[in-house]
Amino acid sequence: MLQGKTTSGFAFEISEDIIDDYELVEALGGLEDNPLNLSKVVTMLLGKEQTTKLKEHCRVDNRVSTQKMMNEIQDIFTNVNQIKNS
């Protein structure tokens, strides 16, 4: 299990198995053609429970900020890469 924390303080755990999941790679590759698939990527990466927690973490004035979600997801991928390479 890979554990990390984003710069804004969101703590996450990611299964090492998902990092080696070809379907995740396909979903990431499909983002260029359809950025709306980001929600699928996030759910695959974090699972439903953590995705819900991340959305709450990014909630501003009763709405989930797309920009905050994007920042958090980018931060999570950066953290995962650093954890894997350490």
N, C-alpha and C positions, 0 to 999 in steps of 0.2 A: 504494500500500500504506500503510495506517495502522498505525503502530507505537506501542505504549505499554507501561506497566508499572503493575500494580496496587500498592496501598499495601503489600501483603505481599511484593512483589517478583516477581510472576509477569510475565514479559515476553511480549507477544503481538504478532501481526501479523494484520491483518484486511484483506482485499481491499476496496477502495472499491466494487467492483461489488456486494458482498453488502449494503451499506448501502442500495442502491437496488433491492433484490430484493423484489418484492411477496409472494413466497411466504414470505419471512422475516417480513414484516408480518402475513401470515395466521397464521403459526405463533405469533407473539407475541400476537396477538389471541385465539388459541385457548387460551392459558395460563389465562385466567380460568375457562373451562369445564373444562379438564383440565390441572392443573398438572404432570401426569406428562409432558407434551409438552416440558418444559424441556430434556430431553436432546436432542431433535430441534433445538431452537433453538440450543443450544450447539454442536452438531455443524455446523449450517448456518453459524453465525457464525465458528467457529474452524477447522473441518475436523477430520478424525479424528486426525491426528497431534498437533495442539495440544490437542485435547480430552483425549487420553491424558496429555499432559504436565500439564495443569491438574488432572486427577484425582490424579496422583501428588503434585502440589504441595499438594493438599488432604487427602492421606492421613494419618490419625491412627490409630495402633495397628492397622494392617492393614485399615482400612476408610476409605472416602472419606466425609468429613464432609459431610453435606448442607448444614449451616449455612455451612461454609467455602466450599463451591461457590456457594451463593447469594450470599454476600458478594463473592466474586471476580467473578461474573457481573455483579452490580450495579456493581461498580467498573469493569469493562471497559466497560459501556455508558456510564457517566459519563465515562470517559476518551475514548471514541469521540466523544461529543457535544462535549467540550471541544476535541478535535483538529479536528473538522469546523468548529467555530465560530471557530477561531483563524486 
